[in-house]
């Protein structure tokens, strides 16, 4: 493979294009369902509409006026969030394969990838959540309180670690029987399980952050915890329902498209 000064720079423009294409394919695939679920969770937490009613209303818009749904602000926010997150992960892998040097299809894991993807996802997710909370929350649009930012940050760190760093580490331990039943690669099985499982822990952080925004003043810990506990079960199911497409299906699509495109360049 051609190299320059010890670096693997062969087909670098094409590799960057492959990174963008893979991220965009995953982003556009997961954005519809994430948009529907995220709106439903926020409207349910604020009490403006039940989760079921919100999901039905969003699906009705998607089915009857798909152009209005796709070109809406909520869809654009979610598409940008996930495409940006996947692209950051892909860029870290391409940078690593360039400096390594190693084959273009190389996938990395560890601190550099965690820090890069966490930083990108945190910034984009807080940006998206700020707009979603203002659009669909209970109170009038205002700045998110520091406690909400802190809880959302911790929530996203857990999700990113489980989505980008854990799957390569868990893949060797995926039981053979599970691989045979699903017919999937071990990495794909781990990509579905890890981010979904962490939602049991991260969902209360999400709900508490929303409650702090919707009911900012004079609220005791007991009252907040009762509301979080009451919404915990249905919200965990909803967030698993959004995280499996976001970092399960989306992660598999992103890695699969990238692997195919990069394989063609090798």
N, C-alpha and C positions, 0 to 999 in steps of 0.2 A: 504494500500500500504506500502511495507517495506520501512523503512527510517533509516538513520544512523545519530545520533546526530542532529536530527531535519532537516536533508537534505533528499531530495528525490533522492537517488542514485540507485534505483531499475532499472535494465536493462540498466545501463548507457552506456556500450559499444555498445549495440544494438541501443540506441537512437542516439549516435554519428554517427553510420553507417547509420541510417535513414536520418540524416541531410545531410551527404555527398551524399547519393543516390538521395535525392530529389533535391539538388543543381545541381548535374551532369545531371539529367534528364532534368531540365529546361535549363541548359547551352547548352547541345548538341542540344536541340530543337530550340533555338533562334539563335544560332551562324551562321547558313547559311545565313539567311535573313539579319542579322545585318552586316555581313562581306560584302555582296553585296552593301547594302545601304551606309555604312560608306565609302567604297572605292569610290562610286559614288559621294557622297557629296564633298569629298576632291578633286577629279579630276575635278569636276565641278567648285569648288571655285578657283582652281588654273588655270583653263582655258586649261588644258591639254586634256580634253575630256568632252563632255556634260554628264549630269546625265543619260540621256536615253541611250547613247552609252555605257557608263561604265556599267550600269546595265545589258544591253543585253550581253555584252562581258562576264561578270561574270556569268550570268545565263547559257550562252552557255558552259562555262567551267564546271559548276556544273552538267549540264545535260549530256554532252558528255564524261567528264573525272572526275567523282565524286571523285575518289580516289585522284586525283591531287588537287582538291579543298579542300577536308577534311584534307589532310596532308600538306597543305600549311601553311606558316607562318602567313598570315592574319587570317585564320580560328583559328589557335592555340591561337593567341592573344585574339580574341574575346571570344572564349570558356573559356579561363582562367579568363578573366575579369568578365564574368557573373556568372560562377560557383563560383568564389571566393567571389563575392558580396552576392549571395544567401547563401552561406555557412556561411558567417559572420553573416547574419541575423538569420539563423537557430541556430547558436552557441549561440547567445545572448539569444534566446528563451529557449534553453536547459539549459543554465547556470541559467537563471531566475527560471525555473521550478525545478532545483536541489536545489537552495538556498532558494526558496520560503517558504516551498516547495509547489508545485502545480502539476497538472497532466502533463505528458510529452507533450501533444498536445497544451499546453498553448502558445498563441501568444501575445507578448508584443508590446508596442509602448511607445514612449517618448524619453527623452534626451539620455539615455544610448544606445538605439538601433540606434538612429540617428547618434550619434558620432561614434559608431563602424562601421556601414555600410558606413557612409560618408568617414571615414578614409580609409577603405578598397577599396571602389569604386574609390575614388580620386586617390589613389596611383596606382591602377591597370589601371584606365582609362587614366591617364596621361602617364603611361608606354605604353599603347596601342596606344594612340594618337601620342605620340612621334614617334613610329615606323611607324604608318600609314602615318603621315605627311611626314616623310623622304622617305617612299616608293613611295608615290603617289603625293607628293606636287610638286610645280613648281620649287623651288630653289634646289640647291645641298644640300645633307644631312648635317645638322648642328644642334647645340643645339637650342631648342626652346627659344625664348626671354622671359624675365620675364612677359611682358604684356600678352603673349599668355598663359603662365602657370596660371596667375591670372584669366583670363577670363574663361579658361577651369575649374578652380577650382570653381568659382562662378556658372557656368553652371551646374556642377555636384552636388553641394550642393542643388540647386533647384530641380533637378531631383530626388535625393535620398529622400529628404523630402517629395516630392509628391508621391513617389513610396512605401515607407515603413512606413511612419508616418501618412500621411493623410488618406489612405483608411480605417483604423479602426475607425478613427474619423468621416469620411463622411458616412460610411455604415448605421448608424441609420437614416440618412436623405435622403437616396435613395428613390425616389417616388415609391409607391406600384405598380403603373401602369407600370413603367419601369421594375420592378422585374418580373411582370407577363408576359410582352412581351418577355423578354429575357429568362425567366425561370432560371435565375442565382441567386445565393446567393447575398445579398446586398454587402458583402465584395468583391465579384468578380466584380460586376458592378463598385464599387468605384475604384477597382484596375485598371480597364481600363480607367476610365475617368480622374482621377487625374494626372497621369504622362503625358498623352497626352495633356491635357490642358496647362500645364506649359511650353510646347515647344514653345508656342507663345512668351513667354518672354525670354526663354533661347537660342533660335536659333540665335538671333543677337549676343549674346556673343560668340557663337561657330564660326560664320562667321567672326566676327571681330578678334578673336584669330587666325584663319587661315590666314586672310589677313595680320596680323602683321608678321606672319612667312614668307609668300610668298613675301611680299613687305616691307622689314624691314626698309629701309633707306629713309629719306627725304620725307615722305608721310604725307600730311596734313589730318586733321580730315575730311574735306569735301569730299575728294576723297575716303577715306575709307568708309564713311557713304553712299556715292552713290552706291558703289559696294555692301555693305551689304544690302541696301534697294532693289537693283535690284535682289538680289538672295534670299531675305527674303521669298517670297511666296512659291516658289518651294521647298526651303530648309525646311520650316516649315512642308510642306506636307511630305517630305522625312523623317524628323526626327520624325514626328508622326508615319509614317509608320515603323520606326525602334523601337520607344519607346513602341508602343503597343505590338509588340512581346516581346521586351526585359523585360519590367516591367509589361505589361498587361498579355499576354499569359504566359510568363515565370513566373511571380509572381503567377498566378493562379495555374500553374502546380507545382511549387515548394511548395506552401502552401497545395495544394490538396494531392500530394504524401506524404508530411511530415505528414499531418493530418491522412491519412490512415495508414501509417506505425506506427505512434505513437499510434493511436487508438488501433491497434493490441497488443501493449505492455501494454495498460491500462487494 
